[in-house]
Every structure is written in C-alpha cells, then in structure tokens.
Amino acid sequence: MRHLLIPLLFLPAAALAEGCPVAPDHRAEVDALISEAQVAPTEMAGREVGNRMWLLWTDAPDEPAQSLLDEGMQKLRGADYLGALDDLNRLIEYCPDYAEGYNQRAFAYYLMQRFAPALEDLDRAIDLSPNHVAALSGRALTLMGLGRTDEAARALARALELNPWLSERSLAAPGGPLAPKGKDI
C-alpha cells in the first residue's frame, strides 16, 4: 500500500511538468450566450445565461489545471486568499494562456484590496478572452477601488453591452457611482 501512495504524490507535479495543453476554444459558444443574454426577457433568464458562461470560462485545459482552478476557487469561497493565490499562481505558471486563471487570481487580489495586481491580471484575462464579461465587470470594480471612476464607468459599460443582466448594473443606474454623467444646463 505504501508503494502505491508514493507515485500518487508525484502525479500532479509530473503532469504539470509535461506542460499545459491549449485551453478549449469556447469563443463561439460564449458569443452565442452573449447574444442570448442581450435579448433575455427577464433578470432570471439573463442570470441563467451568465451561469452558462461561467461553465465555459471555468473549463480548464486539462485535469491538473482543473484541479488547481477548482481548489483555488474553493479557497476563495472559504476566504483563504493566500491559499487561493498559491493554487492560482501554480495554475498560471502551468497554463499561462488560460484566461480564467488570471481572472480568478485577480478576484483573490481584489478581495485582499490589492487592486494594482488585480488590474494587471484582469487586463491579461481580457487580452486572452476579450468578451470575458466577468473579467470586464471585475475590471470596473477594480478601477473603482483604485479611484479611477471614469475608466471604471467605461469598463462597466462594455461589460453591460455584452450582458445587461450583470448584478453590477446597479452601479451604472441613475444615482449609482458609475452612472453616466448628465449634461450641465
């Protein structure tokens, strides 16, 4: 039994050493869901479409990457931000072209109020996945944290163009901190 445990301990490292495969290409599916969200008749329908987007974004390139992502996200839910950063750093090191690794690490930094590194990761996630609605809305929140309200308003407007049902839409509603500026009389 002891001999069986030893190879299992090294399996993740061995798998990581082989290199990350290309992430699944879900662009067409995400674009179709964005179109669906834009015409969703209710908030509930719009949120359901958003949930389906999450399933695509969190579809990691392989099992070791999926495990790191899942563990990091679980630690985020449990407020273990340093543990999450460890997992997500390993994910990004292993899969440097996987957008969700950067998006989730940005979320960890955001929760720690480390807005500058969060913004860098969000920009990388958006470079890799330009229609990543969650990264775009996260970018808006991060820019707010940095006090860059005008840029935050533009980032949120872009996210809301793609999915008008985001919960962050209240920030752009009349009276909200990112509401469009009115014209002076």
Secondary structure, 3 states (H helix, E strand, C coil): CHHHHHHHHHHHHHHHHCCCCCCCCCHHHHHHHHHHHHCCCCHHHHHHHHHHHHHHHCCCCCHHHHHHHHHHHHHHHCCCHHHHHHHHHHHHHHCCCCHHHHHHHHHHHHHCCCHHHHHHHHHHHHHHCCCCHHHHHHHHHHHHHCCCHHHHHHHHHHHHHHCCCCHHHHHHCCCCCCCCCCCCC
